[in-house]
Amino acid sequence: MNEDTKKALERKFGDRTQETNIDLIIASHELIMQGFAVYLLSQGTNVPYEGSRGHLDATNDVRELTDMFLKYGANSNIGISLKDTGLVVLDIDRHSTNGFQSLIHSGHTLNLDDLVWERTPRSGAHIFFKIPDGVKADELKHDLMAGVELLTDKVTISPSVKLVDGTEAEYKHFGGNISECSVMPDWLVKMASNVATGGNKQTKRVPKYSMNQRLEMILNGFQKGERNNQVMSFSGWLLSIRDINPNLVYALVQKINFESDEPLPDKEVNTIFRSAYNRQKKRASKGGR
């Protein structure tokens, strides 16, 4: 954005508030230039303005977005719609559960220096990836493991702010334009969708673990480097059985974890099991198993 345009925006919004954040407006216009549809959120939050529809109001028209800023205020937080962009965001939490630690336990690490990402206000990360050819966004799983989620619909981005313990903390962007992000690595595609990659053209969902592998979990415990994935997969497998008692499944998962060489903390097992239970409950409500 050139200096004349920036000065014009400053003049237009300068009398709206004493602390106008012109960087938010400039950033939102630059995102539109990259091809993204932008929407506004209440200042300091991830909550849509009352009467708005959040990401459903996302627009790639600069004039429409300018009208939104005039209506809601120039200090609004901004987000982008991920729908039809061919992008997803790996959301790694570091607040209630340490998603970075979950990834390490599962045998995966990320070199943030090579990626397009943003540090979130609570020191987590939003990592942007392009979806590979042959993979559909609406077939990707959202809850991957404790503290790790895949976003496919919307995301709040820099330079938005959020109130953390009464203090404003910023989203901070690293690694270049979002539109220039890397393609999802194979291990992430597998984790999110269980589809074959590389030369294998198979696209049908397949179980992450075989029946023999699940029986081995019962006998030998969950394996280091796969513990989070195995707890999720094992829990989901049993919970998918009609009329099974979730409390019995939970007790068995706890017993297997306890007898593992390196058991996960109870809190982490609880989080993963709850995620598996909620996912299966959602599938059952849609008539699936």
C-alpha positions, 0 to 999 in steps of 0.5 A: 500500500503506497503512502498516499493511500495510507494518508487517505485512510488516516484522514478518513478514520482519524476522527473516529477514535482517539486511538485508531489503529490504522495498521489493522485497516491497512493489513485488512486491505493487503489481505484482500489484495492477496485474495482473501475475504476479510471480516471484523470482530469485536475489539480485543476478542474473537467474537463477532459484533452483535448483529453481524455474522462473523466470517459469513460476512467476510468480503473481498471488496475494499469498499464493503470492508471500509464500510464495516470499519466505519460502522464498527470502529477502526480498532476492530479485530480482523479475520479471514475466511478459509473457505475456498482458499485452499488453505488450512491453519494448524492451531497449536494451543499453549494455554490449557494444554501444550500442543507443542508438547503433544506434537513432540510426544507424537513424534513430530516437530515443526521448524517455524523458521521455514513456515508462514505462521503467527504467534497467538496472544497466549504464545500458541501458534497459527501455522498456514498450509496449502491443501495438497491436490486430491485432499478436500478441506471438508474431509479433514479432521479438526481435533488432531490431538490434545492442544492441536486443532486444524482450522478450515473455516476461519481464523483471527489474524495479526495485527489483531489483539486479545485481552490476556489477564487484563492486558492487550496481547497481539497476534504477531505475523512471521514468514511472509505473505499467507498466500505464499505458505507451504503445502501440508506435510504428508504426516499432517495430511495423514493425521488429519484425514488418514488418506494415502499420499505420494504415489498411492492414489487411494483416497478412501479413509482407512483406520489409522491402526489395525485390529492387531495394533489395537490388541497390542495396545491392550497388551503392551500399553501406548507407545512413546511417540504415538501415545496421543494418537493411540489414545485418540484412535483406541478411544474412538474405536471402542466408542463407535461400538453401539451401546458400549458404556463410555465409562468402561471405555474410559476406565480401559484407556486409563488402565492401558495408559497406566501400564504404558512404559511412559504414561501420559498425564491424567489431564492429557488423557482426559482431554484426548478422551473427551475429544474422542467422545465428543467427536463420536457423539457428533457422528452419532447425531448425524446418523453415522457410527 
